[in-house]
Amino acid sequence: MTTQAHDAPTHAQAGPRRSGLPVLGREVPLYSTHGMSREEWVRRRLAMRSVGASQVASVLGWSPWESPLTEWEAITGRREKFPSDPMVLGTTLEPLIRAHYGEVTGRDVRPWPIVLRHPTVERLTCNLDAVSGRGPAAPWVIELKYSGSRYRAHWREFREHGDPERMRGTSLYGYWLQIQTQLEITGLDEGELFAVVGEEAALKLVLNAMQGLSLTVPSDDVFSFHVRRDPEVGAWIAEQVARFAYWHLDQDAPPAPTRPIDLAAVRRLLAPEGDGEPEERDDLVELVAEAGRLASLAEEHRHAAATAKAKLVAAFGRFGAFKVGGRMVIHRKDKNGRAYLRGIGADE
């Protein structure tokens, strides 16, 4: 999973542990965030120019919301990253979700308001939402999430098959990378992703806390996934972040944009502010119009193909191999009865 790059160090020199702060494993505790304002937290984060666990998916090019370029802009202070409404709601609900975790699982759970650093990669840091486990047993990290109801299908799919690799392109894969990063930093073996999904479930948590009610949050709106540390994935994350830090943070050089491409960020990269107005190219008007027409036509064809496949799925209705017009069509259903076209090919 790793690649070599010339002259790029994969690890940075670790500093001494800070005294007076508790530790979970091998991590270096930097400072407590207890009672710290968001403004002070952001100021310290910018001063460190570190990659937090929640930013790893973006830096590696696997976030559906940010690219390596836009994340680099945020880390270096070139772009202010305003929290979205779901992020604000998730932060507000975090204590309630943490308490609900304790109720659902019966386990002890406590916040861990300390910024942690990787023991050898100085730019790799994390904040833990909570930890659980006391006594001789090793603690495990807990990542708490709130998600809107429109993403419930992602959570249910993950619950069904439990394979994070199949969730690439969704926020859940980023959450899995986030927990793997936390486990890599602390050296702990186990973590848990615990989420409350849907506006109705969130409202019930708020009313229970504020009004002293006992509204039941449906179990189908609560998702819990055990995550075991994958040393290979953790080592790969640490190495890639070290390379990102060396090539793009230390050298102050922007990374190339990757999916999802942020067109505004690309324009800033190609024509930084202060370079004047872009050059007029009226000679390319017809070519630009043709490119737009073809792009629109391709989208229409994509939609038509998807519709045709859906009709085929409905027509077959069962598992099997069929010959249609000289083509072999393999059709299957999953364990829940949902049907898919597995392949369409020419008859041999």
Beta strands, then each sheet from edge to edge (+ up, - down):
strand 1: 28-32
strand 2: 51-52
strand 3: 110-117
strand 4: 124-132
strand 5: 140-147
strand 6: 190-197
strand 7: 222-228
strand 8: 320-324
strand 9: 327-333
strand 10: 339-346
sheet 1: 1+ 3- 4+ 2+
sheet 2: 1+ 3- 4+ 5- 6- 7+
sheet 3: 8+ 9- 10+
end
